[in-house]
Amino acid sequence: MKRLTEHLIIISFDCLSALDFPIIKELPHFQTILKTGAYIEKVDSIYPSVTYPCHATLVTGNYPNRHGVINNTLLQPGRTSPDWNWFRESIKGTTLYDEVKKANMTTAALLWPITGKADIDYNMPEIFANRPWQNQILVSLMSGTPRYQWELNKKFGHIRKSLSQPELDDFVLESTVDTIMTKKPNLLMVHFTDLDSKRHDHGFSSEEAIAAIHRHNERLGRILEALKESGIYENSTVVLLGDHSALDENKAVSPNVLFKQHQLIQVNPKGKLIDWKAYCKTCDGSAYIYLKNRHDQETYSILKTLLEKWIQEPDSGIESFLTGEQASAKGADGACAFMLEAQRGYYFLEDYEGEYIKEITKEVAHIDKKYTLATHGYSPDKEEYGTIFMAAGKGIQHVTLPHARLVDEGPTFARLLGVSLGDTDGKVIEEILQR
């Protein structure tokens, strides 16, 4: 298969929304892409629309129930900070970077989710120290390319302030520019989270979120300039994308509180979970409900009765629910007993102590980071919840399309680099490619 480009640079602006376009179209570096490139007005995300499943979809062209990354974090009932799907082994089947590497092209990834211990030439995976005894830099070094990361940390580590934004994205930017200048990879995947963080902390349309979009414009400008300085600009394709949108919320719902009241969760006198029959696993705007024993029909029946009752209550926070089979039909994890969708203004937590519904104010969100003012994870069918896609450069024609799906992007990336992801849920977006 013929390659349409020599260098593909995929920039994921986490939480970039279709609703951001009126701002983006006025910013000079985004304008550079839009003037000659392809623009897709609305991209349907996946279910659940959270970052790690989305990024697995971007490199496989498949829905979560097929690529295996069905949530950000693992099902670890009772654990305050569950582990994330950090490692390549979480993804079933092949990926874009696997196929590009097989074709003897060079690959690079900067804070791209689920790339821990992946076979990527220059890899700084997104992973954080999740245990008190772990060191952030060592955890990263051991999960990616040690020398590459060590050199970047030596050059730019002073910019970072742990995981805080915008300093983290500023560090990623300098690392990206350096990688372009020194490595010139055929595939470069970069993940920026500044906008996502500001929306969680301050709300969808907050001043802080708008400022992050403007910072992303400046970051894009630096990347385009680096491509020119390195001499590969004319033979490059630049893709800008969002993985999901977000919605404002001000109430957190904790179904496990009610599960505990109905003896489906047991805790000891100190409040530690010691056993469970059913557990609500959050995906923020949606949630899975799992049975400890998948064949426990008695608990399944109790849950179904409770859910049917709760969705009739206007202030339950639950808009609707799906069976595991129905969830699988939407691409989510069919191993769940049920999947919940939150009402607008609500999202889910895994707490089993305290209030069933917690009112979230700016003060509450500032004090405890588990509370947010905007989030995602909702069904892609929610109104005004689409994300966005732009691309320009070699192999791309100037066109505007009204609609595409997140699953279509991976096969399109593969086509640009002359490789194939095989039989995928998504299809190549032929309309944006030069013939």
N, C-alpha and C positions, 0 to 999 in steps of 0.2 A: 504494500500500500504506500502510495506516494505521500511524503511529508509536505504539508502546506506551509510550515514555518520551521526555522532553525532553533528558535528560543521561545518558549512559552512561559510567560510570567503570570501566575495566578495570584491575585491579591484578594483575600477574603477580608472584607470589612464587617466584622461580626455585628449583627443586628441592624445592618443597613436596610432601610425599608423603601418600598415603592413610594411611600408618602414623603420621602426625603427629596424626590426629584426636583421640586420647585427650588430648593436650595442648591442642589448639586449643579443644575444647569446654568447657574450664574457664576460658578467658581471656575477660574481660568484653566486649571489642570484637568478637571473633569471635562471641561469644554473641549480640550485638545482631543480627548477620546471620542466625545460625542460628534465632533465636526466631521470626522472621517470614518467612524466606526459603526458598530451595530449596537442597538439599544433595545432591550426587551422590557416593556412597561410594567409587566406583572409576572412574577415567577412564583408558582405554587411551591411552598416548602413541603416537608414530609410530616408524618405523624409518628411520634411526638416531635414538634418543631424545636428541638433543643440542639445545642452546638455540636456535640460529639456524633450523634446519629446523622446530623446534616453533613458534617465533614466526611464521614464514612461514605455517605451517598455521593458526594462530589467526586470521590476518587474511584467509585465502583460503578456508578450508574444504577444502583439498586436501592430498594426500600429497606428499612431496618430489619424486617423479618427475614430478609434474604442475606444481607451482609452481616447480620449478627449483633450490631451495636444498637441496642434497643433503648438505651438511655445514656445520659452522661455518666451516672454512677452505678455501682453494682448493688444488687439486692443484699444488704447486710443489716437485717432488722436489729434495731437497738443501738447501732453504732452512730455516734454523734457526727462523725465526718467519714462517710463511706468512701472507699477507694473509687477512682475514676477508671474509665476504659482508656488508659494511657497507651497501651501497648499494641503494636501491629497484630499480634496474635488474636486480638479481639475481633478482627475483621475476617470474615469467611470469604474465600475465593481470592481472586487477583485484584490488584489495584493499578491505578494509572502509573504510579512511580515504579511498581514492579515491572510492568510491561515496557516502560521507557528504558529502564536499566537493562532488561533483556535485549533490547535493540541497540545496546552499546552506546547509549546516550547518557550524559551526566545528569544527576538529580540533586536537588537541594531543597531543604524545607526548614522554615524558621517558625517555631511555635505552632506548627500545624498539628491539630489534634490527632491522636491515635497513631503517632509515628514512633513511639518508644520502641527501641531495638529493631526498627525497620531497616531494610537493606537500601539505604539512601546514602549517596556519596558524602554529602555535607548536611548533617542533620542535627538541628537543635530542637528537640521535641518539646511539646507543651506538657510539662509534668511538674508537680510541686511536692515538696516534702510534707507528707501527710501524717507523719508520726513524730513525736517529740525528739526521738534520737536521730532523726534524719537531717542531713545538711542539704540545702537547696542546690548548691553548685555541684556537689558530688552526685546527687540523684540525677541531675541533668546529664552530667558527663558520662555516667554509667549507662544511660539509656539512649545516647546518641553517638555522634562522632567526637571522641574525646579531644583530639588535637585541634580540630576546627573550632569547637566550642571554647576551648581553653584560650585560643588566640583571640577570639571575639570578646571574651570576658576580660582579657588583658587590655584590649584596646578601648572597649566601651562599657565595661562593667561599672564604672563610676557613675554612669548616667542612671542606672537602675536604682529604685528604692523598693526593694523586694518585689511584690506583685502590684504595687500601686500605679495608677494611671494619672497622667499621660506618660510618666517616666518609662514604664515598661515598653510601650509602643515606640518611644523615642529610641530606646536601646535596640529594638527589633529593626527599626528603620536604618540606623547606622550599620547594623549587621547585614541588612539586605543590600545596601549600597556597596559595602565592602565585598560581599559575595559576588555581586554582579561584576565589579571591577577586577577581582582576582581569580574568580572561578569560571565565569561565563557559562553557567549551566544551561543545558537544553531545556530542563524543566525546573522552574523555581516556584515554590508554593509558600506564600507568606500569610500569616494570620495576625490581624490587628484587632485588639479587643477594647480599645479606648471608648468607642461609642457605646458598646454593650454595657460596659461598667458604669458609664455616666447615666445611661437610661435606667438601669437597675437602681442606682443610688439616688437619682434626682427626678426621674419621670421622663416619659417619652419625648415631650416637646420642651424640656427644661433648657434654660440658657446653657447649662453645662453640656447637655447633649449636642446642642447646635454648635457650640465651640469645638466639640470633638470632630464634627463633620468638617469644619474649617481646618482643623489640624490634619485631618486625613487628606484634604486637598493639598496641603503643603507637603505631606509625606509622598503623595503621588508625584508631585513636581520633582522632588529629589530623586525618585526612582527613575522617572523619564530622563532626567538629566544624566544619571549614571549610565543608563543604556546608551545614550549618545556619546558620552565620554569614553566608554569602553569599546565603542566601534561596532556594537551589535544591534543598534536601534533599528536599522533598515531591515534586518532579518529577524525581528522579534514581533511577537504578538502579546499584547497586554490585556489581561482580563480583569475586570473589577466586578465583584459580586457580593451579595449579602446571602447569609445562610437562612435567616428568618427575620421577621419583623418583631414588634413587641406591642403590648397593650398596657396602659396604665391600670393599676389596681390599688385598692386600699383595704382589702380584707383577706386574711389568711385563714384557710379552712384546714382542719386537722381531723380527717375521718378516723384515724387511729384512736382518738379520744373516745369516740363512740364505740369503736370495736372493743376497747378495753371495758367500757360499761356493759357490753353484751358478752363479756367473758371470752372474747375471741383473741384477746391479748392478755397475758399474765405478767405482772411485775412483782418484784420482791418489795419488802417494806421500805427499802431505800429508793424505790422508783426505777430500778433497773429491769429491763425486759428479760424475762427468763424463759418464756415460751409463747408461741402464737399459733393460731389456726388460720387467721387471715391477717394480711398486712397491706397497708396502703403505701405504695412506693411512688413518691412524687416525680413528676416531669414538669413541675411548676404549673403551667396552665392546664395540664391534664395530669392524670395519675393512673398507674396500674394498681389493681388489687390482685394479690397473689394468695393462693391457698398453700399452706405448708405441705399438705397432702392433696395433690391434684385430683384425687378420686374421692375426696371428702364431700359427698353429696349433701350431707346434713348441713355443713357450714355454707356450702354453695346456695342452698335454698334459703337459709337465714339471711345471707347477704342480699340475695335477689329481692326478698321481701322488704328489707331495710331500704335498699336503693329505690325501689318503686315508691316507697313512702316518702323518702327524702326529696325526690325530684318534684313532688307535688307541693313542697313547701317553698314559697317564693324567696325566703332568705336562707335557704340551705347552702347556697353557694355552688350547688351542682346543677348544671344545665341539662346534662343528659348522660347516659352511660351505654357502653357497648359490651356485648359478650366477647369472650376471647376470640371466637370465630369471626365476629364482626370487626374486631380490632385488627385481626390479621388481614382481612380483606382491604383494610385501609393502609396496610404496610407496617403496622405496629406488631408488638410481640403477642403472638397467638397463644403463648403459654400462660398468659394472665387469665384469671377468672373473669374479670371485668376491667373496663377502662372508663375512667370518669373524665368528663369535660367540664371545666369550671365556667360559671357564669362570668360575664364581663364584670371587671372590678374585683374578681376573686382569683386566688391561686392556692395551690395545695402545699401543705407541709407534712412531715412524717411524725410530728410530735404526738405522743400518746398521754402526756400529762398536760394539765392546764385547760384552757378554753377551747371549745370546738371552733369558734370563730373569733379571730383576733383583729381588732381595728388597727390599721397601720397608719400612723401619722409620720410626718417628716422627722419628728423627735424620736419616735420609736425606731425608725429605720436607721437613724444616725447612731443610736446607742448599740443596736444589735444587728449585725450584717446579715443574719438569716432572713430579716425582713427587708423587702424591696418596695419600690414605688412603681415599677413597671417590670414586666417579665414576658416570657414567651413559653413555648411548649404547647400552645393551643392548637386546635385543629386548623389545618390550612384552609378549611372552608369558612372560617370566621371572616366577616366582612372587614375590608380595609386592613388586611393582614398579610398582603403579599410582599415579597422581597424584590430584588432588582438584579439586572445583569447588563454589563457593558463590555465591549471588546473592540480593540482597534489594532491595526498593524498588518503584518503579512498574513495572507490567507483569509482576511475578513473584509466583507463588503459593507458599504454604507447603507444601512437599512434599519427601519424601526418595526418591531413586531409587537403585537398586543399581549402575547401570552406564551409562556413555556413552563416547564416543570424542572425542579431541582434535579430530578433523576436524569434529565436530558443533557445536563451540562458535562458530566463525566465522559460519556461517549463522544461528545463534541470535542473535548480536550484531546482524547485519544486520536480522533481523526486528524486533528491539526498536526499532531506529531507522527502520524503514519503508523500508529499501532492500534490494537483492538482490545476491548475489554470483554469480548465474547458476547454471549447471549445475556443481555441486560434488560432491566425493567424500563430503562430510558432509551431514547433514540437520538441519533445525531440531529442537531438543529441545522439542517442543510441550508435553510434560507439565509443564514448569516455568513456562509462560506463562499469564497470566490471560486468560480468554476474554471 
